[in-house]
Amino acid sequence: MTGNSLDAVDAVLTAFDGEKVMDICGYSKDIPTDIAEKFRKLKENLSANGGDIALLCNDDFMKLHDKYINLVAQTVTEMMQINKINSSDIDAVGFHGQTCYHLPPSLAGANQQAKTIQIGSGQMLSDLLNMPVVYDFRSDDIINGGEGAPLAPIHNMHLAIDMQKKGMYPAVFCNGGNTGNVAVVFDNHVVGWDCGPFNHFVDEIVRLYVGENCDFDGKYGQCGKVDFALLKQMFEQSVITHNEENFLLKVPPKSSDPAWYKMPKTNIAWVNSLRTAEFFSAYIMAYSLKFLPIKTPDYFLLFGGGWNNPLIRHDFENLIHGKAIVLPEHQEIFAQLSNQKAVIEWSDEFGYNGKFMEARIFADMAKCFLTKEAFSFPETTGCKVPTVGGIMTTPNSKDKRLWSRAAFGVQKT
């Protein structure tokens, strides 16, 4: 998995035995700055041209693509070598690819088709690794009328089978990546949705002012303070969709795209903007629980790099426990969703390695592709029918795809 933060390639080797999900080993490799920056530029260009990837498929694109696939292959190979894993013991590689554009049905206007673009040749990766590769996981859901995201909920439901046996149930799985999303498992049922920007604005501000990739340990944010006038602006203006709707108010299922995250202009000190963005990350994830069909659960599992920032985590805990100051217009909402006894911990504390949670989702999807099990449902993505995601290629096949099948749009029905 390589996420929108473009910080690293995460690989995990996972075994599935009935209801048991067991990680054997995991490995991460940093994404070189030049690859990350070129992907960010590609995303900007796709946003500007409405996601027409064919217009950008030139020599520079091919060089970026090939560097990326070689990096992914190198990451998997090094993980196997370090842990003495034979390729013959692996059924398949689940490969997500790099998301560069996402326009789900809920946001496509009357004159637009839903589309999603994940870059990456499954064939090239299969040839380099000499193993079957299952990839292009989001297209089938988009084709079936779904949002193409989030894909975490079904994986989280698989993990929650064990939690239910331990009495830690219902549970909320909280992903703090570039975009935040939640999955809530209850009564053998799961719902989930994207919450909006999580690391996005925080990383953007730190890159701009100090040239670093993130606010490591909140060292810059702790020098600022939350500006509630800016918080109100961010809530009302920073997550506006292509249809000029406030994404934060939209009812799930829903998915978002960093292409339309916009930080409001402000004259306050940059550390105050940063601290407000950190509070905003926690604020909108907590606020999104207003859409839950049940009362706020007692167990929260955190995963994703954004939770390494202690300021964001502390803000989230205070918001869920009802101890934080909120905007006046949201006081009733937060009062209703607060749960003072909620246990909020890293997923590792519950037995699930959070560092490789997202990578494991696509191991799970690859496994479900092989067994023909649906991985997205009307309750999680809004698809019309339960959907098996992905396609598979094998070494020396002739799959020439460089991007997802839904890259050129799917007619809404």
One Martini backbone bead per residue (centre of mass of N, CA, C, O) as a GRO file, in nm:
protein
  413
    1MET     BB    1   0.096   0.036   0.022
    2THR     BB    2   0.010   0.372  -0.103
    3GLY     BB    3  -0.056   0.673   0.009
    4ASN     BB    4  -0.127   1.015   0.012
    5SER     BB    5   0.139   1.083   0.179
    6LEU     BB    6   0.399   0.956   0.048
    7ASP     BB    7   0.614   0.799   0.256
    8ALA     BB    8   0.543   0.481   0.198
    9VAL     BB    9   0.601   0.140   0.165
   10ASP     BB   10   0.368  -0.113   0.253
   11ALA     BB   11   0.433  -0.444   0.384
   12VAL     BB   12   0.245  -0.760   0.414
   13LEU     BB   13   0.227  -1.085   0.569
   14THR     BB   14  -0.069  -1.287   0.538
   15ALA     BB   15  -0.276  -1.513   0.718
   16PHE     BB   16  -0.554  -1.740   0.639
   17ASP     BB   17  -0.778  -1.907   0.892
   18GLY     BB   18  -1.060  -1.853   0.845
   19GLU     BB   19  -1.105  -1.621   1.107
   20LYS     BB   20  -0.804  -1.595   1.092
   21VAL     BB   21  -0.563  -1.320   1.134
   22MET     BB   22  -0.209  -1.333   1.033
   23ASP     BB   23   0.092  -1.192   1.089
   24ILE     BB   24   0.426  -1.252   0.985
   25CYS     BB   25   0.515  -0.979   0.828
   26GLY     BB   26   0.689  -0.656   0.794
   27TYR     BB   27   0.743  -0.362   0.564
   28SER     BB   28   0.932  -0.055   0.506
   29LYS     BB   29   0.966   0.207   0.245
   30ASP     BB   30   1.078   0.482   0.142
   31ILE     BB   31   0.983   0.753  -0.045
   32PRO     BB   32   1.118   0.928  -0.262
   33THR     BB   33   1.098   1.259  -0.321
   34ASP     BB   34   1.069   1.257  -0.633
   35ILE     BB   35   0.822   1.069  -0.643
   36ALA     BB   36   0.631   1.227  -0.460
   37GLU     BB   37   0.633   1.498  -0.622
   38LYS     BB   38   0.535   1.379  -0.894
   39PHE     BB   39   0.264   1.281  -0.784
   40ARG     BB   40   0.159   1.555  -0.692
   41LYS     BB   41   0.165   1.678  -0.975
   42LEU     BB   42  -0.022   1.476  -1.108
   43LYS     BB   43  -0.265   1.542  -0.934
   44GLU     BB   44  -0.290   1.837  -1.018
   45ASN     BB   45  -0.332   1.781  -1.323
   46LEU     BB   46  -0.587   1.606  -1.290
   47SER     BB   47  -0.758   1.819  -1.151
   48ALA     BB   48  -0.738   2.028  -1.394
   49ASN     BB   49  -0.845   1.792  -1.627
   50GLY     BB   50  -1.060   1.582  -1.497
   51GLY     BB   51  -0.893   1.298  -1.515
   52ASP     BB   52  -0.702   1.281  -1.784
   53ILE     BB   53  -0.463   1.048  -1.821
   54ALA     BB   54  -0.395   1.039  -2.129
   55LEU     BB   55  -0.265   1.333  -2.143
   56LEU     BB   56  -0.016   1.223  -1.930
   57CYS     BB   57   0.102   0.988  -2.122
   58ASN     BB   58   0.434   1.004  -2.099
   59ASP     BB   59   0.763   0.979  -2.040
   60ASP     BB   60   0.743   1.083  -1.748
   61PHE     BB   61   0.528   0.888  -1.657
   62MET     BB   62   0.683   0.623  -1.716
   63LYS     BB   63   0.916   0.678  -1.523
   64LEU     BB   64   0.746   0.694  -1.269
   65HIS     BB   65   0.607   0.424  -1.285
   66ASP     BB   66   0.864   0.241  -1.289
   67LYS     BB   67   0.981   0.337  -1.022
   68TYR     BB   68   0.741   0.251  -0.849
   69ILE     BB   69   0.732  -0.053  -0.913
   70ASN     BB   70   1.023  -0.110  -0.824
   71LEU     BB   71   0.978  -0.022  -0.530
   72VAL     BB   72   0.764  -0.229  -0.457
   73ALA     BB   73   0.931  -0.480  -0.530
   74GLN     BB   74   1.164  -0.422  -0.334
   75THR     BB   75   0.999  -0.433  -0.075
   76VAL     BB   76   0.903  -0.726  -0.099
   77THR     BB   77   1.180  -0.860  -0.134
   78GLU     BB   78   1.306  -0.766   0.135
   79MET     BB   79   1.102  -0.896   0.320
   80MET     BB   80   1.160  -1.187   0.228
   81GLN     BB   81   1.465  -1.196   0.286
   82ILE     BB   82   1.465  -1.122   0.591
   83ASN     BB   83   1.230  -1.366   0.644
   84LYS     BB   84   1.262  -1.619   0.466
   85ILE     BB   85   1.075  -1.609   0.200
   86ASN     BB   86   0.893  -1.790  -0.028
   87SER     BB   87   0.717  -1.753  -0.318
   88SER     BB   88   0.571  -2.041  -0.303
   89ASP     BB   89   0.406  -1.943  -0.027
   90ILE     BB   90   0.252  -1.744  -0.218
   91ASP     BB   91  -0.051  -1.672  -0.364
   92ALA     BB   92  -0.053  -1.341  -0.340
   93VAL     BB   93  -0.058  -1.003  -0.447
   94GLY     BB   94  -0.171  -0.707  -0.297
   95PHE     BB   95  -0.237  -0.417  -0.510
   96HIS     BB   96  -0.325  -0.081  -0.506
   97GLY     BB   97  -0.175   0.167  -0.565
   98GLN     BB   98  -0.185   0.509  -0.685
   99THR     BB   99  -0.374   0.759  -0.593
  100CYS     BB  100  -0.484   1.049  -0.821
  101TYR     BB  101  -0.807   1.004  -0.848
  102HIS     BB  102  -1.149   1.101  -0.719
  103LEU     BB  103  -1.498   1.038  -0.845
  104PRO     BB  104  -1.772   0.981  -0.708
  105PRO     BB  105  -2.111   0.962  -0.740
  106SER     BB  106  -2.176   1.180  -0.508
  107LEU     BB  107  -1.986   1.407  -0.688
  108ALA     BB  108  -2.099   1.378  -0.954
  109GLY     BB  109  -2.225   1.539  -1.189
  110ALA     BB  110  -2.450   1.553  -1.446
  111ASN     BB  111  -2.176   1.573  -1.655
  112GLN     BB  112  -2.052   1.328  -1.491
  113GLN     BB  113  -1.831   1.068  -1.424
  114ALA     BB  114  -1.739   0.822  -1.250
  115LYS     BB  115  -1.406   0.792  -1.089
  116THR     BB  116  -1.085   0.606  -1.070
  117ILE     BB  117  -0.721   0.650  -0.993
  118GLN     BB  118  -0.483   0.388  -1.022
  119ILE     BB  119  -0.146   0.347  -1.022
  120GLY     BB  120  -0.039   0.042  -1.179
  121SER     BB  121   0.127  -0.244  -1.282
  122GLY     BB  122   0.058  -0.570  -1.232
  123GLN     BB  123   0.243  -0.701  -1.443
  124MET     BB  124   0.516  -0.581  -1.366
  125LEU     BB  125   0.509  -0.689  -1.076
  126SER     BB  126   0.479  -0.989  -1.145
  127ASP     BB  127   0.743  -1.014  -1.306
  128LEU     BB  128   0.941  -0.919  -1.078
  129LEU     BB  129   0.824  -1.145  -0.859
  130ASN     BB  130   0.694  -1.410  -0.966
  131MET     BB  131   0.377  -1.336  -0.908
  132PRO     BB  132   0.074  -1.305  -0.830
  133VAL     BB  133  -0.161  -1.027  -0.904
  134VAL     BB  134  -0.380  -0.825  -0.719
  135TYR     BB  135  -0.589  -0.558  -0.856
  136ASP     BB  136  -0.797  -0.311  -0.886
  137PHE     BB  137  -1.023  -0.263  -0.633
  138ARG     BB  138  -1.227  -0.005  -0.707
  139SER     BB  139  -1.380  -0.040  -0.981
  140ASP     BB  140  -1.615  -0.237  -0.920
  141ASP     BB  141  -1.764  -0.048  -0.730
  142ILE     BB  142  -1.808   0.184  -0.927
  143ILE     BB  143  -1.958   0.012  -1.143
  144ASN     BB  144  -2.178  -0.058  -0.895
  145GLY     BB  145  -2.227   0.248  -0.761
  146GLY     BB  146  -1.996   0.313  -0.586
  147GLU     BB  147  -1.734   0.494  -0.412
  148GLY     BB  148  -1.458   0.312  -0.369
  149ALA     BB  149  -1.522   0.400  -0.064
  150PRO     BB  150  -1.437   0.241   0.187
  151LEU     BB  151  -1.232  -0.071   0.248
  152ALA     BB  152  -1.200  -0.126   0.560
  153PRO     BB  153  -1.464  -0.240   0.697
  154ILE     BB  154  -1.443  -0.547   0.624
  155HIS     BB  155  -1.177  -0.594   0.762
  156ASN     BB  156  -1.271  -0.499   1.041
  157MET     BB  157  -1.488  -0.718   1.068
  158HIS     BB  158  -1.294  -0.956   1.067
  159LEU     BB  159  -1.147  -0.865   1.331
  160ALA     BB  160  -1.413  -0.841   1.520
  161ILE     BB  161  -1.466  -1.137   1.582
  162ASP     BB  162  -1.259  -1.148   1.814
  163MET     BB  163  -1.372  -0.915   1.987
  164GLN     BB  164  -1.646  -1.040   2.047
  165LYS     BB  165  -1.533  -1.280   2.214
  166LYS     BB  166  -1.406  -1.056   2.430
  167GLY     BB  167  -1.633  -0.813   2.462
  168MET     BB  168  -1.527  -0.591   2.236
  169TYR     BB  169  -1.841  -0.462   2.185
  170PRO     BB  170  -1.856  -0.242   1.998
  171ALA     BB  171  -1.657  -0.088   1.720
  172VAL     BB  172  -1.400   0.156   1.633
  173PHE     BB  173  -1.232   0.236   1.332
  174CYS     BB  174  -0.940   0.459   1.308
  175ASN     BB  175  -0.817   0.637   1.030
  176GLY     BB  176  -0.495   0.825   1.017
  177GLY     BB  177  -0.454   0.976   0.737
  178ASN     BB  178  -0.483   1.189   0.499
  179THR     BB  179  -0.745   1.039   0.523
  180GLY     BB  180  -1.022   0.990   0.709
  181ASN     BB  181  -1.165   0.690   0.866
  182VAL     BB  182  -1.456   0.485   0.941
  183ALA     BB  183  -1.548   0.187   1.137
  184VAL     BB  184  -1.853   0.013   1.236
  185VAL     BB  185  -1.907  -0.256   1.463
  186PHE     BB  186  -2.234  -0.427   1.472
  187ASP     BB  187  -2.438  -0.681   1.480
  188ASN     BB  188  -2.291  -0.811   1.230
  189HIS     BB  189  -2.211  -0.513   1.134
  190VAL     BB  190  -2.125  -0.250   0.885
  191VAL     BB  191  -1.993   0.084   0.884
  192GLY     BB  192  -1.870   0.350   0.652
  193TRP     BB  193  -1.637   0.642   0.618
  194ASP     BB  194  -1.538   0.937   0.519
  195CYS     BB  195  -1.421   1.244   0.688
  196GLY     BB  196  -1.153   1.360   0.571
  197PRO     BB  197  -0.910   1.545   0.665
  198PHE     BB  198  -0.602   1.480   0.844
  199ASN     BB  199  -0.295   1.516   0.743
  200HIS     BB  200  -0.302   1.717   0.511
  201PHE     BB  201  -0.277   2.007   0.643
  202VAL     BB  202  -0.045   1.952   0.830
  203ASP     BB  203   0.164   1.872   0.614
  204GLU     BB  204   0.138   2.124   0.438
  205ILE     BB  205   0.235   2.333   0.649
  206VAL     BB  206   0.513   2.206   0.717
  207ARG     BB  207   0.628   2.210   0.432
  208LEU     BB  208   0.606   2.521   0.392
  209TYR     BB  209   0.766   2.629   0.669
  210VAL     BB  210   1.001   2.368   0.723
  211GLY     BB  211   1.037   2.115   0.518
  212GLU     BB  212   0.853   1.895   0.636
  213ASN     BB  213   0.635   1.611   0.644
  214CYS     BB  214   0.579   1.650   0.963
  215ASP     BB  215   0.450   1.675   1.300
  216PHE     BB  216   0.659   1.557   1.499
  217ASP     BB  217   0.517   1.516   1.805
  218GLY     BB  218   0.403   1.818   1.792
  219LYS     BB  219   0.640   2.043   1.800
  220TYR     BB  220   0.480   2.285   1.658
  221GLY     BB  221   0.185   2.281   1.764
  222GLN     BB  222   0.264   2.338   2.073
  223CYS     BB  223   0.318   2.656   1.990
  224GLY     BB  224   0.016   2.672   1.959
  225LYS     BB  225  -0.332   2.763   1.890
  226VAL     BB  226  -0.662   2.753   1.885
  227ASP     BB  227  -0.867   2.885   1.621
  228PHE     BB  228  -1.211   2.926   1.606
  229ALA     BB  229  -1.243   3.089   1.348
  230LEU     BB  230  -1.086   2.891   1.169
  231LEU     BB  231  -1.246   2.638   1.233
  232LYS     BB  232  -1.507   2.740   1.107
  233GLN     BB  233  -1.393   2.779   0.826
  234MET     BB  234  -1.307   2.488   0.779
  235PHE     BB  235  -1.583   2.355   0.812
  236GLU     BB  236  -1.722   2.542   0.575
  237GLN     BB  237  -1.458   2.546   0.335
  238SER     BB  238  -1.236   2.288   0.312
  239VAL     BB  239  -1.480   2.058   0.212
  240ILE     BB  240  -1.550   2.111  -0.103
  241THR     BB  241  -1.708   2.006  -0.360
  242HIS     BB  242  -1.781   1.999  -0.693
  243ASN     BB  243  -2.093   2.076  -0.590
  244GLU     BB  244  -2.074   2.277  -0.344
  245GLU     BB  245  -2.042   2.085  -0.096
  246ASN     BB  246  -2.041   1.983   0.233
  247PHE     BB  247  -1.897   1.695   0.319
  248LEU     BB  248  -1.947   1.693   0.637
  249LEU     BB  249  -2.280   1.683   0.582
  250LYS     BB  250  -2.283   1.425   0.449
  251VAL     BB  251  -2.434   1.131   0.397
  252PRO     BB  252  -2.387   0.823   0.420
  253PRO     BB  253  -2.219   0.717   0.181
  254LYS     BB  254  -1.865   0.828   0.157
  255SER     BB  255  -1.613   1.004  -0.042
  256SER     BB  256  -1.285   1.141  -0.084
  257ASP     BB  257  -1.064   1.418  -0.211
  258PRO     BB  258  -0.771   1.601  -0.196
  259ALA     BB  259  -0.823   1.792  -0.443
  260TRP     BB  260  -1.062   1.955  -0.248
  261TYR     BB  261  -0.862   2.057  -0.038
  262LYS     BB  262  -0.895   2.379   0.144
  263MET     BB  263  -0.713   2.622   0.283
  264PRO     BB  264  -0.771   2.888   0.447
  265LYS     BB  265  -0.714   3.209   0.464
  266THR     BB  266  -0.464   3.365   0.686
  267ASN     BB  267  -0.304   3.589   0.947
  268ILE     BB  268  -0.204   3.394   1.129
  269ALA     BB  269  -0.004   3.210   1.281
  270TRP     BB  270   0.124   2.915   1.172
  271VAL     BB  271   0.101   2.758   1.445
  272ASN     BB  272  -0.206   2.811   1.467
  273SER     BB  273  -0.288   2.673   1.208
  274LEU     BB  274  -0.173   2.400   1.285
  275ARG     BB  275  -0.329   2.353   1.549
  276THR     BB  276  -0.607   2.373   1.412
  277ALA     BB  277  -0.566   2.137   1.212
  278GLU     BB  278  -0.534   1.923   1.432
  279PHE     BB  279  -0.812   1.964   1.559
  280PHE     BB  280  -0.976   1.918   1.299
  281SER     BB  281  -0.911   1.622   1.259
  282ALA     BB  282  -1.056   1.529   1.520
  283TYR     BB  283  -1.328   1.676   1.488
  284ILE     BB  284  -1.443   1.539   1.221
  285MET     BB  285  -1.435   1.250   1.323
  286ALA     BB  286  -1.619   1.288   1.564
  287TYR     BB  287  -1.859   1.423   1.417
  288SER     BB  288  -1.926   1.171   1.226
  289LEU     BB  289  -2.079   1.006   1.460
  290LYS     BB  290  -2.368   1.121   1.401
  291PHE     BB  291  -2.420   0.878   1.179
  292LEU     BB  292  -2.485   0.680   1.379
  293PRO     BB  293  -2.718   0.408   1.462
  294ILE     BB  294  -2.564   0.430   1.735
  295LYS     BB  295  -2.417   0.449   2.006
  296THR     BB  296  -2.130   0.521   2.132
  297PRO     BB  297  -1.883   0.329   2.168
  298ASP     BB  298  -1.628   0.176   2.389
  299TYR     BB  299  -1.441   0.111   2.122
  300PHE     BB  300  -1.116   0.229   2.004
  301LEU     BB  301  -0.925   0.196   1.697
  302LEU     BB  302  -0.601   0.292   1.616
  303PHE     BB  303  -0.479   0.400   1.288
  304GLY     BB  304  -0.220   0.553   1.158
  305GLY     BB  305   0.011   0.813   1.145
  306GLY     BB  306  -0.155   1.055   1.276
  307TRP     BB  307  -0.151   0.931   1.578
  308ASN     BB  308   0.150   1.021   1.647
  309ASN     BB  309   0.007   1.275   1.718
  310PRO     BB  310  -0.066   1.381   2.037
  311LEU     BB  311  -0.264   1.613   1.981
  312ILE     BB  312  -0.478   1.462   1.818
  313ARG     BB  313  -0.537   1.242   2.019
  314HIS     BB  314  -0.620   1.421   2.258
  315ASP     BB  315  -0.849   1.563   2.115
  316PHE     BB  316  -1.019   1.311   2.057
  317GLU     BB  317  -1.058   1.216   2.345
  318ASN     BB  318  -1.200   1.478   2.444
  319LEU     BB  319  -1.437   1.467   2.245
  320ILE     BB  320  -1.549   1.186   2.330
  321HIS     BB  321  -1.549   1.269   2.653
  322GLY     BB  322  -1.652   1.578   2.672
  323LYS     BB  323  -1.374   1.798   2.715
  324ALA     BB  324  -1.422   1.992   2.475
  325ILE     BB  325  -1.412   2.258   2.281
  326VAL     BB  326  -1.678   2.384   2.079
  327LEU     BB  327  -1.881   2.478   1.860
  328PRO     BB  328  -2.182   2.607   1.926
  329GLU     BB  329  -2.340   2.451   1.685
  330HIS     BB  330  -2.209   2.156   1.818
  331GLN     BB  331  -2.284   2.091   2.115
  332GLU     BB  332  -2.518   1.886   2.086
  333ILE     BB  333  -2.373   1.674   1.918
  334PHE     BB  334  -2.137   1.615   2.123
  335ALA     BB  335  -2.318   1.540   2.360
  336GLN     BB  336  -2.448   1.285   2.219
  337LEU     BB  337  -2.159   1.135   2.140
  338SER     BB  338  -2.056   1.108   2.405
  339ASN     BB  339  -1.802   0.891   2.592
  340GLN     BB  340  -1.649   0.857   2.896
  341LYS     BB  341  -1.578   0.524   2.868
  342ALA     BB  342  -1.402   0.526   2.636
  343VAL     BB  343  -1.174   0.324   2.460
  344ILE     BB  344  -0.855   0.468   2.341
  345GLU     BB  345  -0.655   0.279   2.110
  346TRP     BB  346  -0.437   0.112   1.976
  347SER     BB  347  -0.471  -0.166   1.788
  348ASP     BB  348  -0.236  -0.322   1.929
  349GLU     BB  349  -0.391  -0.351   2.209
  350PHE     BB  350  -0.597  -0.563   2.044
  351GLY     BB  351  -0.393  -0.729   1.821
  352TYR     BB  352  -0.346  -0.499   1.581
  353ASN     BB  353  -0.141  -0.392   1.346
  354GLY     BB  354  -0.136  -0.057   1.251
  355LYS     BB  355   0.095  -0.014   1.040
  356PHE     BB  356  -0.054  -0.263   0.848
  357MET     BB  357  -0.357  -0.220   0.796
  358GLU     BB  358  -0.377  -0.121   0.500
  359ALA     BB  359  -0.218  -0.350   0.369
  360ARG     BB  360  -0.409  -0.578   0.480
  361ILE     BB  361  -0.658  -0.513   0.319
  362PHE     BB  362  -0.519  -0.624   0.042
  363ALA     BB  363  -0.486  -0.906   0.138
  364ASP     BB  364  -0.785  -0.955   0.190
  365MET     BB  365  -0.883  -0.890  -0.097
  366ALA     BB  366  -0.718  -1.108  -0.239
  367LYS     BB  367  -0.842  -1.343  -0.091
  368CYS     BB  368  -1.140  -1.275  -0.177
  369PHE     BB  369  -1.090  -1.306  -0.475
  370LEU     BB  370  -1.007  -1.612  -0.466
  371THR     BB  371  -1.299  -1.678  -0.302
  372LYS     BB  372  -1.539  -1.486  -0.391
  373GLU     BB  373  -1.562  -1.237  -0.193
  374ALA     BB  374  -1.709  -0.983  -0.073
  375PHE     BB  375  -1.594  -0.621   0.003
  376SER     BB  376  -1.857  -0.469  -0.085
  377PHE     BB  377  -2.136  -0.266   0.031
  378PRO     BB  378  -2.405  -0.070   0.064
  379GLU     BB  379  -2.313   0.014   0.369
  380THR     BB  380  -2.007   0.115   0.276
  381THR     BB  381  -2.036   0.234  -0.053
  382GLY     BB  382  -2.326   0.204  -0.219
  383CYS     BB  383  -2.357  -0.036  -0.363
  384LYS     BB  384  -2.595  -0.234  -0.522
  385VAL     BB  385  -2.397  -0.481  -0.481
  386PRO     BB  386  -2.216  -0.716  -0.386
  387THR     BB  387  -1.846  -0.690  -0.413
  388VAL     BB  388  -1.589  -0.798  -0.606
  389GLY     BB  389  -1.245  -0.712  -0.596
  390GLY     BB  390  -1.061  -0.723  -0.887
  391ILE     BB  391  -0.761  -0.838  -1.051
  392MET     BB  392  -0.560  -1.085  -1.232
  393THR     BB  393  -0.209  -1.158  -1.261
  394THR     BB  394   0.063  -1.312  -1.436
  395PRO     BB  395   0.342  -1.418  -1.533
  396ASN     BB  396   0.372  -1.335  -1.871
  397SER     BB  397   0.151  -1.176  -1.941
  398LYS     BB  398  -0.084  -0.924  -2.124
  399ASP     BB  399  -0.112  -0.685  -1.921
  400LYS     BB  400  -0.140  -0.324  -2.007
  401ARG     BB  401  -0.218  -0.191  -1.753
  402LEU     BB  402  -0.163   0.136  -1.568
  403TRP     BB  403  -0.468   0.149  -1.473
  404SER     BB  404  -0.772   0.176  -1.388
  405ARG     BB  405  -1.082   0.092  -1.523
  406ALA     BB  406  -1.222   0.371  -1.390
  407ALA     BB  407  -1.060   0.620  -1.526
  408PHE     BB  408  -1.296   0.701  -1.765
  409GLY     BB  409  -1.560   0.620  -1.649
  410VAL     BB  410  -1.898   0.588  -1.505
  411GLN     BB  411  -2.215   0.544  -1.553
  412LYS     BB  412  -2.487   0.657  -1.415
  413THR     BB  413  -2.791   0.475  -1.258
   0.00000   0.00000   0.00000
